[in-house]
């Protein structure tokens, strides 16, 4: 059995072929792209560019020689289609912050904790409620002409199969889906004056021959692909952005600051995400013409870097938060800024980890993190616990393949693991003090912990 796995991320589309035990066969085909960012807070993709990149990698790797197609796709995007199922808007990404005012207005009118409890999502511009409210204000003609509101993964599935449908996993990442009822949230639809007919039907069944499975959220696939499928084993992922997630077989009561999304009808992922990860290093490289410096002594730069360049998601979900650096002097150079930024990203992920105290094992995954053993060691020191590197180069792609194989009755092998990184007690103490400085800077800037 050959399963072709397509992983459409926020910076590239990748395709790999796996055998019936989830062992990798063909090599990686990859097409990169970049979202369009505007000074107004916009973050958009051309949907046809992403479809073309996806088709290109599929053709390059498999050429039609596969028994099933499994798809992982980035979560939290919105795209409006007309009656002919043609795009009316670009793909609005999770990092698009133009709906901040609408998110705040909804939070002022609605009971935020109740919405969080029902949907597993907070009222934040990353999600559909705020984006649909923004479109009603800023693009009323476009919203009036729309006949379908979809995630990009849904549109990709439409282009590949001719069928418009969303998976349980993708629907749960919209902020408009009731976790317990497993249907679109009627209260939010009423509040937004959105007809349920605008939203796609939900179903996880594959279609076609060979079967194509509806796209799953890439974060859930990452956990599955890296073998982080229990509440006591967390996936610490740093790719373009970052996340710390566990998987459960029951829908938990959502905890403050954390999200809850489905992988499938039997499993959910719980955790938190930060908007800054490998993209911070890419920004520093562009801005400072910086390569990959050699790390210096922990926190020796004296800087406090608050990496909220893409706004805040977990744990505070403050869409108006921005990045900051304190402690600048003439002695600070580009390497100091780079190291302070990586430390700062890791401190923010540690805030999420603190909200999941039941975790006993941590597995490092994500392209940016696995490419840097020094960053994995930093994670171990900041978290004060061992961190084991995943031996799966593309966790989301493998996770999509594992899910398809399970549905087809196969028994995939456990995810392989790599080296383990033990915390250094001296560095643990240094980083703990630096984390407290970052918390204090956040409180001074934004008035809350």
C-alpha positions as CSV (number, residue, x, y, z in Angstrom):
1,X,0.0,0.0,0.0
2,X,1.3,3.5,-0.9
3,X,-0.2,6.6,0.7
4,X,0.7,9.9,-0.8
5,X,0.8,12.6,1.9
6,X,0.4,16.3,1.0
7,X,1.3,18.8,3.7
8,X,0.3,22.4,2.9
9,X,1.9,24.7,5.4
10,X,2.0,28.5,5.8
11,X,5.4,28.7,3.9
12,X,5.5,25.6,1.7
13,X,3.7,22.7,0.2
14,X,5.4,19.3,0.6
15,X,4.6,15.8,-0.6
16,X,5.9,12.4,0.4
17,X,4.9,8.8,-0.1
18,X,4.6,6.3,2.8
19,X,4.2,2.5,2.9
20,X,1.6,0.6,4.9
21,X,3.7,0.9,8.1
22,X,4.1,4.7,7.7
23,X,7.7,4.3,6.5
24,X,8.8,6.9,4.1
25,X,9.4,5.8,0.5
26,X,9.9,8.6,-2.1
27,X,11.8,11.8,-1.1
28,X,10.4,15.2,-0.4
29,X,9.0,17.4,-3.1
30,X,8.6,21.0,-2.0
31,X,7.3,24.4,-3.3
32,X,7.8,27.5,-1.2
33,X,5.7,30.6,-1.2
34,X,5.1,33.6,1.1
35,X,1.9,35.3,2.3
36,X,1.3,39.0,1.4
37,X,1.7,41.1,4.6
38,X,0.4,44.7,4.7
39,X,1.0,47.5,7.1
40,X,-2.8,47.4,7.9
41,X,-2.3,44.0,9.5
42,X,-3.3,41.9,6.5
43,X,-1.9,38.5,5.8
44,X,-3.2,36.8,2.7
45,X,-2.5,34.1,0.1
46,X,-3.6,33.8,-3.5
47,X,-5.7,30.6,-3.4
48,X,-4.7,29.6,-6.9
49,X,-1.0,30.0,-6.1
50,X,-1.4,27.5,-3.2
51,X,-3.4,25.1,-5.4
52,X,-0.8,25.2,-8.1
53,X,2.0,24.5,-5.6
54,X,0.1,21.6,-4.2
55,X,-0.6,20.1,-7.6
56,X,3.1,20.5,-8.6
57,X,4.4,18.6,-5.6
58,X,1.8,15.8,-6.0
59,X,2.8,15.4,-9.6
60,X,6.5,15.4,-8.9
61,X,6.4,12.8,-6.2
62,X,3.7,10.3,-7.1
63,X,2.7,10.8,-10.7
64,X,-0.6,9.0,-10.0
65,X,1.1,5.9,-8.4
66,X,-0.6,5.7,-5.0
67,X,-3.5,4.0,-3.2
68,X,-4.7,6.9,-1.1
69,X,-4.1,10.6,-0.8
70,X,-3.9,12.1,2.7
71,X,-3.8,15.9,3.3
72,X,-2.6,18.0,6.1
73,X,-3.3,21.8,5.8
74,X,-2.7,24.9,7.9
75,X,-5.6,25.7,10.2
76,X,-7.6,29.0,10.7
77,X,-7.9,30.4,7.2
78,X,-11.0,31.9,5.6
79,X,-12.0,32.2,1.9
80,X,-15.3,33.3,0.4
81,X,-16.6,31.7,-2.8
82,X,-19.3,32.8,-5.2
83,X,-22.2,30.6,-6.5
84,X,-19.8,29.1,-9.0
85,X,-17.4,28.2,-6.2
86,X,-14.9,30.7,-7.4
87,X,-12.9,32.8,-4.9
88,X,-14.2,36.2,-4.0
89,X,-11.5,36.9,-1.6
90,X,-7.8,36.0,-1.0
91,X,-7.2,33.4,1.7
92,X,-7.3,35.3,5.0
93,X,-4.7,33.7,7.3
94,X,-4.7,33.2,11.1
95,X,-2.1,36.0,11.4
96,X,-4.3,38.6,9.6
97,X,-5.1,41.1,12.4
98,X,-7.6,43.4,10.6
99,X,-10.5,41.9,12.6
100,X,-9.0,42.9,16.0
101,X,-11.7,45.5,16.7
102,X,-14.5,43.0,15.7
103,X,-13.0,40.4,18.0
104,X,-13.0,42.9,20.9
105,X,-16.5,43.9,20.1
106,X,-17.7,40.3,20.1
107,X,-15.9,39.7,23.4
108,X,-17.6,42.7,24.9
109,X,-21.1,41.4,23.8
110,X,-20.7,37.7,24.4
111,X,-19.8,35.5,27.3
112,X,-16.2,34.7,26.2
113,X,-15.7,31.8,28.6
114,X,-18.9,30.2,27.4
115,X,-17.8,30.6,23.7
116,X,-14.5,29.1,24.6
117,X,-16.1,26.2,26.4
118,X,-18.4,25.5,23.4
119,X,-15.9,25.9,20.6
120,X,-12.4,25.4,22.1
121,X,-11.4,28.8,20.6
122,X,-11.3,32.3,22.1
123,X,-12.8,35.4,20.4
124,X,-9.7,36.4,18.5
125,X,-9.0,37.7,15.0
126,X,-7.4,34.4,14.1
127,X,-10.8,32.8,13.9
128,X,-13.9,33.0,11.7
129,X,-16.3,34.9,14.0
130,X,-14.2,38.0,14.1
131,X,-13.2,37.7,10.4
132,X,-16.8,37.4,9.3
133,X,-17.8,40.4,11.4
134,X,-15.0,42.3,9.8
135,X,-16.1,41.4,6.3
136,X,-19.6,42.5,7.1
137,X,-18.2,46.0,8.0
138,X,-15.4,46.3,5.5
139,X,-16.5,44.2,2.5
140,X,-20.3,44.0,2.8
141,X,-20.8,43.6,-1.0
142,X,-18.4,40.7,-1.1
143,X,-20.0,39.0,1.9
144,X,-23.5,39.5,0.4
145,X,-22.3,37.9,-2.9
146,X,-20.7,34.9,-1.1
147,X,-22.4,31.5,-1.2
148,X,-19.7,29.5,0.6
149,X,-17.3,30.3,3.4
150,X,-14.5,27.8,3.6
151,X,-11.0,27.2,4.9
152,X,-8.3,26.9,2.3
153,X,-8.1,23.1,2.9
154,X,-11.7,22.8,1.9
155,X,-11.1,24.8,-1.3
156,X,-8.1,22.5,-2.1
157,X,-10.2,19.4,-1.5
158,X,-12.8,21.0,-3.9
159,X,-10.1,21.5,-6.6
160,X,-8.7,18.0,-6.2
161,X,-12.0,16.1,-6.0
162,X,-14.8,18.4,-7.2
163,X,-16.5,18.0,-3.8
164,X,-17.0,20.8,-1.3
165,X,-16.7,19.5,2.2
166,X,-14.8,20.1,5.4
167,X,-13.3,17.7,7.9
168,X,-14.2,17.7,11.6
169,X,-10.6,18.7,12.2
170,X,-10.7,21.7,9.9
171,X,-14.1,22.8,11.1
172,X,-13.0,22.7,14.8
173,X,-10.2,25.2,14.0
174,X,-12.6,27.9,12.7
175,X,-13.9,29.1,16.1
176,X,-17.4,28.6,14.8
177,X,-17.9,24.9,15.6
178,X,-19.6,23.4,18.7
179,X,-17.3,20.7,20.1
180,X,-19.9,18.7,21.9
181,X,-22.7,18.9,19.4
182,X,-20.2,18.5,16.5
183,X,-22.0,20.9,14.4
184,X,-21.8,24.6,13.5
185,X,-22.4,26.7,16.6
186,X,-26.0,28.1,16.4
187,X,-25.5,30.8,18.9
188,X,-22.6,32.3,17.1
189,X,-24.3,32.0,13.7
190,X,-27.3,34.0,15.2
191,X,-25.0,36.6,16.7
192,X,-23.2,37.1,13.4
193,X,-26.3,36.9,11.3
194,X,-24.7,34.2,9.2
195,X,-26.9,31.5,7.6
196,X,-25.7,27.9,8.2
197,X,-26.0,27.3,4.5
198,X,-23.0,29.5,3.9
199,X,-20.8,26.9,5.7
200,X,-19.6,23.6,4.2
201,X,-21.0,20.2,5.2
202,X,-18.8,18.3,7.7
203,X,-17.6,14.8,7.1
204,X,-14.4,12.8,7.3
205,X,-15.2,10.1,4.7
206,X,-12.8,9.9,1.7
207,X,-14.0,10.3,-1.8
208,X,-12.9,9.0,-5.2
209,X,-10.7,6.2,-6.4
210,X,-8.0,6.1,-5.2
211,X,-9.6,7.7,-2.1
212,X,-8.7,11.2,-1.2
213,X,-9.2,12.1,2.5
214,X,-10.5,15.6,3.5
215,X,-7.7,17.8,4.8
216,X,-6.9,17.7,8.5
217,X,-5.4,20.5,10.6
218,X,-1.6,20.4,10.4
219,X,-1.1,20.7,14.1
220,X,-3.2,17.6,14.9
221,X,-1.3,15.8,12.2
222,X,2.0,16.9,13.7
223,X,1.1,15.3,17.0
224,X,0.0,12.1,15.3
225,X,3.0,11.9,13.1
226,X,5.5,12.5,15.9
227,X,3.8,9.9,18.2
228,X,2.5,12.4,20.7
229,X,-1.0,10.9,21.1
230,X,-1.5,10.8,24.9
231,X,-2.0,13.6,27.5
232,X,1.4,12.9,29.1
233,X,3.5,13.3,25.9
234,X,3.6,16.8,24.3
235,X,4.7,17.8,20.9
236,X,6.8,20.9,21.1
237,X,6.7,22.3,17.5
238,X,8.6,25.2,16.0
239,X,8.2,25.7,12.3
240,X,7.1,29.1,10.9
241,X,5.2,29.6,14.2
242,X,5.2,27.5,17.4
243,X,3.0,25.3,19.5
244,X,2.9,23.0,22.5
245,X,0.1,20.3,22.2
246,X,-1.1,17.1,23.7
247,X,-3.7,14.6,22.3
248,X,-6.7,13.2,24.2
249,X,-9.5,10.7,23.4
250,X,-12.2,12.8,25.0
251,X,-13.1,16.5,24.6
252,X,-11.8,18.2,27.7
253,X,-13.2,21.2,29.4
254,X,-11.1,24.0,27.7
255,X,-8.6,25.5,30.0
256,X,-7.9,29.3,30.1
257,X,-5.4,30.3,27.5
258,X,-5.5,26.9,25.6
259,X,-7.3,25.8,22.5
260,X,-9.0,22.5,21.8
261,X,-9.4,21.1,18.2
262,X,-10.3,17.7,16.7
263,X,-8.0,15.4,14.9
264,X,-10.9,13.1,14.0
265,X,-14.1,11.9,15.7
266,X,-12.1,10.0,18.3
267,X,-9.3,12.4,19.2
268,X,-8.7,16.0,20.1
269,X,-5.6,18.1,20.5
270,X,-5.2,20.6,23.4
271,X,-2.5,23.2,23.8
272,X,-1.4,26.6,22.8
273,X,0.2,28.3,19.9
274,X,2.5,31.3,19.5
275,X,2.6,33.4,16.3
276,X,6.4,33.6,16.4
277,X,8.8,30.8,15.7
278,X,11.1,30.2,12.8
279,X,9.6,33.3,11.2
280,X,11.4,35.4,13.9
281,X,14.8,34.0,12.7
282,X,13.8,34.7,9.1
283,X,12.9,38.3,10.0
284,X,16.2,38.8,11.8
285,X,18.0,37.3,8.8
286,X,16.3,39.7,6.4
287,X,16.5,42.8,8.7
288,X,20.1,42.3,10.0
289,X,21.6,40.3,7.1
290,X,22.2,37.7,9.7
291,X,23.2,34.1,9.0
292,X,23.1,31.4,11.7
293,X,25.4,32.7,14.5
294,X,27.1,30.5,17.1
295,X,25.2,30.7,20.4
296,X,26.8,32.6,23.3
297,X,26.5,32.1,27.0
298,X,22.8,32.0,28.2
299,X,21.2,35.4,28.7
300,X,24.7,37.1,28.6
301,X,23.3,39.8,26.3
302,X,21.2,41.3,29.1
303,X,18.2,41.7,26.7
304,X,14.6,41.0,27.3
305,X,13.0,40.1,23.9
306,X,9.2,39.8,23.8
307,X,8.5,38.0,20.5
308,X,5.0,39.1,19.7
309,X,5.8,40.3,16.2
310,X,2.8,38.4,14.8
311,X,0.6,39.4,17.7
312,X,-0.3,37.2,20.7
313,X,-2.2,33.9,20.7
314,X,-1.6,31.7,23.7
315,X,-1.8,32.2,26.5
316,X,-3.1,35.8,26.7
317,X,-4.7,36.1,23.2
318,X,-4.0,39.8,23.1
319,X,-4.3,40.7,19.4
320,X,-3.0,44.2,20.0
321,X,0.2,43.0,21.6
322,X,3.4,43.7,19.7
323,X,7.0,42.7,20.0
324,X,9.5,44.6,22.2
325,X,13.2,44.5,23.2
326,X,14.4,46.0,26.5
327,X,18.0,46.4,27.6
328,X,19.5,47.7,24.4
329,X,23.0,49.3,24.7
330,X,25.9,50.0,22.3
331,X,27.4,46.7,23.3
332,X,24.5,44.7,21.8
333,X,25.2,43.2,18.4
334,X,23.2,41.2,15.8
335,X,24.1,37.9,17.5
336,X,22.8,39.1,20.8
337,X,19.5,40.0,19.2
338,X,19.3,36.7,17.5
339,X,20.0,34.7,20.7
340,X,17.6,36.9,22.8
341,X,14.9,36.3,20.2
342,X,15.3,32.5,20.2
343,X,15.3,32.5,24.0
344,X,12.3,34.8,24.0
345,X,10.3,32.5,21.7
346,X,11.1,29.5,24.0
347,X,10.0,31.4,27.1
348,X,6.6,32.1,25.5
349,X,6.2,28.4,24.7
350,X,7.1,27.6,28.3
351,X,4.2,29.7,29.4
352,X,1.9,27.3,27.5
353,X,3.8,24.3,28.9
354,X,3.0,25.6,32.4
355,X,-0.7,25.2,31.7
356,X,-0.3,21.5,30.9
357,X,1.4,20.2,34.1
358,X,0.4,16.6,33.5
359,X,3.0,16.3,30.6
360,X,5.8,13.9,31.4
361,X,7.5,13.6,28.0
362,X,8.3,16.3,25.4
363,X,9.1,15.5,21.8
364,X,10.6,18.3,19.6
365,X,9.2,18.6,16.1
366,X,8.9,21.1,13.3
367,X,11.4,22.0,10.6
368,X,13.0,25.0,12.4
369,X,13.4,23.2,15.7
370,X,14.8,19.9,14.3
371,X,17.3,21.9,12.2
372,X,18.9,23.3,15.4
373,X,20.1,21.0,18.2
374,X,21.1,24.1,20.1
375,X,17.5,25.3,20.1
376,X,16.3,21.9,21.3
377,X,18.9,22.1,24.2
378,X,17.6,25.6,24.9
379,X,14.0,24.1,25.2
380,X,15.2,21.5,27.6
381,X,16.9,24.1,29.8
382,X,14.0,26.5,29.8
383,X,11.4,23.8,30.4
384,X,13.7,22.1,33.0
385,X,12.9,18.6,31.6
386,X,14.4,16.3,29.0
387,X,13.3,17.0,25.4
388,X,13.6,14.2,22.8
389,X,14.1,15.1,19.1
390,X,11.6,13.5,16.8
391,X,13.2,11.3,14.1
392,X,10.4,12.1,11.7
393,X,11.5,14.9,9.4
394,X,7.9,16.0,8.5
395,X,5.5,15.2,11.3
396,X,2.4,16.7,9.7
397,X,2.9,14.8,6.5
398,X,3.5,11.5,8.3
399,X,0.5,12.2,10.6
400,X,-1.8,12.6,7.6
401,X,-0.5,9.3,6.2
402,X,-0.9,7.5,9.6
403,X,-4.5,8.7,9.8
404,X,-5.3,7.5,6.3
405,X,-3.6,4.2,7.0
406,X,-5.6,3.7,10.2
407,X,-8.8,4.4,8.3
408,X,-7.8,1.8,5.7
409,X,-7.2,-0.9,8.3
410,X,-3.4,-0.8,8.3
411,X,-1.2,-0.8,11.5
412,X,1.5,1.9,11.2
413,X,4.7,1.6,13.2
414,X,5.3,3.8,16.2
415,X,7.0,7.1,15.4
416,X,10.8,6.9,15.7
417,X,12.6,9.1,18.1
418,X,16.1,10.7,18.0
419,X,18.5,12.1,20.6
420,X,17.4,13.2,24.0
421,X,18.6,16.5,25.5
422,X,18.9,16.8,29.2
423,X,18.5,20.1,31.0
424,X,21.6,21.8,32.5
425,X,20.9,22.9,36.1
426,X,23.0,26.1,35.9
427,X,21.2,27.2,32.7
428,X,17.8,26.2,34.1
429,X,18.4,28.8,36.9
430,X,19.6,31.5,34.5
431,X,16.6,31.0,32.2
432,X,14.1,31.0,35.0
433,X,15.3,34.5,36.0
434,X,15.1,35.7,32.4
435,X,11.6,34.3,32.0
436,X,10.5,36.4,35.0
437,X,12.0,39.5,33.3
438,X,10.0,38.7,30.2
439,X,6.8,38.3,32.2
440,X,7.5,41.7,33.9
441,X,8.0,43.4,30.6
442,X,4.7,41.9,29.3
443,X,2.9,43.2,32.4
444,X,4.4,46.6,32.1
445,X,3.4,46.9,28.4
446,X,0.0,45.3,28.4
447,X,-1.1,45.5,32.0
448,X,-1.8,41.8,32.7
449,X,0.1,38.6,33.2
